[in-house]
Amino acid sequence: MSVTAKQIAQQLNLSEAAVSMALNHKPGVSTQTRRRVLDTAKSLGYDFSRISPSQTTPGSIRLIYYNKLDIFTMPFFQEVIRGVEETLESSGYRMMPQHIYAVDNVEEQLEQLSIQNSDGIILLGTQMTREDFAPFAFSDRPVVLLDTYINSGKADCVQINNIEGARMAADYLIKKCGCQPGYLRSSYQMNNFEERADGFYKAIRQNGMSPSHSAVHYLGTSIDAAYADMMAVLDQKVPPAPCYFADNDDLAMGAMKALKERGYKIPDDISFIGFDNTPFSSYVDPPLTTVNVPKYYMGQLAAQRMLAVLKVPEFHPVKIEVSTDLIIRQSVR
């Protein structure tokens, strides 16, 4: 005689309702409890044919975009998202994209999303702080945080190794140009940029230079905004540094445009290194030397980690850092 849900409940000291929800993939129980119930049911010979096929086949994963600025239409993120979607689809899961806006009540938005109808959440948290993540910590679904790191103990994180990428780029710039680089910093603060600053200054110190001697210009986040802000710096008669590391490619390309209009030659007068290896960086004149981020692979890793978590009975959060490499082009002499 096949084991019943009541017997499973008695063995695990759970209510029959909790066991039923776990067996039927319904909301209301934690991921850990669900795994305990399913594993116990299998070990006791539970007849899973009682459950309809639609409930036992793979379902859907929500990809949530956490928005403060409208950045997720950029080519960088489109490639990351493609990696997530194609990896999930190859395993029979459907990706359900959804935007959450920080300016509104996040808790209410989470309720409206009916997150309980998905098997897990991949959270594109590029712009998130620890405080922003707090509402997601109460989800009874597994969460994989993508493109940032928050030490919450509640989610896996897949992010860029920003520190080493920036250190490597700044070190290359110092050794090629033989002088102290300036720094083009984003005027918008986010975790990725803070870590890139750590890497930049690490290279400065490793080469025996004083961080205080690096010229730092804060520029807007788009090419046009960076161009306008760099023009304002030049209008103040601030002499440019002989070379620059930039928080991302858009800052580098905007600054390059401004300096070229003021008669500077690149890289003869000023050298540049960006970060991200965005598509346009190879077409700008001169083509931009930059730090390459394997964007599609990042998306793949986030999806693969989610699929792995869904299969294990016990969850322990991990932090995965994706290494970068330097793409040498013509913007450094």
Order of alpha helices (4+ residues) and beta strands (2+ residues): alpha-alpha-alpha-alpha-beta-alpha-beta-alpha-beta-alpha-beta-beta-alpha-beta-alpha-beta-alpha-beta-alpha-beta-beta-alpha-beta-beta
